[in-house]
């Protein structure tokens, strides 16, 4: 499968990434959709524009996560096991990419 753009790197993260994130998440909310698996590999960039890809684990907003889904889904960029916050995961993905660190290092305050 071909996706738009290239995976983000610390050199390609645009200065306005937070505004772009907000736009992407608003569009998801308009569609009543939750991604549930945002990690750096799911955020691409083309011509300075961020894109969110791979909606294989998406659900309708408000729907529970099926209990048979893998417990490791979204790890280590998720909020908690089977508790997903797309904004939290997006932020952590970009910040870890930006600082070349792991989520554990970022959350410990080292970066």
LUMTOR-281549 format. One line per 2 residues: number of its first residue (from 1); their letters; for each residue x, y, z of C-alpha. Coordinates in steps of 0.25 Angstrom, whole numbers, always signed. Layout:
% LUMTOR-281549
NUM) A) X/Y/Z ~ ... .
This chain:
% LUMTOR-281549
1) XX) +0/+0/+0 ~ +5/+14/-3 .
3) XX) +3/+25/+6 ~ +4/+40/+4 .
5) XX) +18/+47/+7 ~ +29/+42/+16 .
7) XX) +30/+38/+31 ~ +33/+50/+39 .
9) XX) +47/+53/+44 ~ +52/+63/+53 .
11) XX) +57/+71/+41 ~ +44/+71/+34 .
13) XX) +34/+74/+46 ~ +28/+88/+42 .
15) XX) +28/+99/+52 ~ +12/+100/+51 .
17) XX) +11/+85/+54 ~ +1/+88/+66 .
19) XX) -8/+96/+57 ~ -8/+84/+47 .
21) XX) -10/+74/+58 ~ -22/+82/+62 .
23) XX) -28/+82/+48 ~ -26/+67/+46 .
25) XX) -32/+64/+60 ~ -44/+74/+57 .
27) XX) -46/+66/+43 ~ -46/+53/+51 .
29) XX) -57/+58/+61 ~ -65/+63/+49 .
31) XX) -65/+49/+44 ~ -68/+44/+58 .
33) XX) -55/+36/+57 ~ -44/+32/+66 .
35) XX) -31/+27/+61 ~ -26/+19/+73 .
37) XX) -12/+16/+68 ~ -5/+29/+66 .
39) XX) +10/+27/+66 ~ +22/+34/+58 .
41) XX) +20/+23/+47 ~ +6/+28/+45 .
43) XX) +9/+43/+43 ~ +15/+46/+29 .
45) XX) +18/+59/+23 ~ +18/+64/+8 .
47) XX) +21/+79/+4 ~ +21/+83/+19 .
49) XX) +7/+78/+21 ~ +5/+67/+32 .
51) XX) -4/+55/+29 ~ -9/+44/+38 .
53) XX) -10/+30/+31 ~ -14/+16/+34 .
55) XX) -27/+15/+40 ~ -28/+0/+42 .
57) XX) -31/+1/+57 ~ -40/+13/+56 .
59) XX) -54/+13/+63 ~ -66/+22/+63 .
61) XX) -64/+33/+74 ~ -70/+28/+87 .
63) XX) -70/+13/+83 ~ -62/+4/+93 .
65) XX) -49/-3/+89 ~ -52/-17/+86 .
67) XX) -47/-26/+97 ~ -40/-36/+86 .
69) XX) -32/-24/+81 ~ -17/-26/+84 .
71) XX) -13/-21/+98 ~ +0/-15/+91 .
73) XX) -8/-6/+81 ~ -2/+8/+81 .
75) XX) +9/+5/+91 ~ +17/+12/+95 .
77) XX) +10/+25/+90 ~ -4/+22/+96 .
79) XX) -10/+28/+108 ~ -13/+14/+115 .
81) XX) -16/+0/+111 ~ -28/+1/+102 .
83) XX) -30/+15/+106 ~ -26/+24/+94 .
85) XX) -25/+39/+93 ~ -22/+43/+79 .
87) XX) -17/+57/+83 ~ -8/+51/+94 .
89) XX) -2/+41/+84 ~ +0/+51/+73 .
91) XX) +7/+60/+83 ~ +16/+49/+88 .
93) XX) +19/+44/+75 ~ +24/+58/+69 .
95) XX) +31/+62/+82 ~ +39/+48/+82 .
97) XX) +42/+50/+68 ~ +47/+64/+70 .
99) XX) +56/+61/+81 ~ +60/+47/+76 .
101) XX) +56/+41/+89 ~ +47/+30/+94 .
103) XX) +33/+32/+100 ~ +39/+28/+114 .
105) XX) +50/+38/+113 ~ +40/+49/+109 .
107) XX) +30/+46/+120 ~ +42/+45/+130 .
109) XX) +45/+60/+127 ~ +59/+57/+121 .
111) X) +55/+65/+109 .
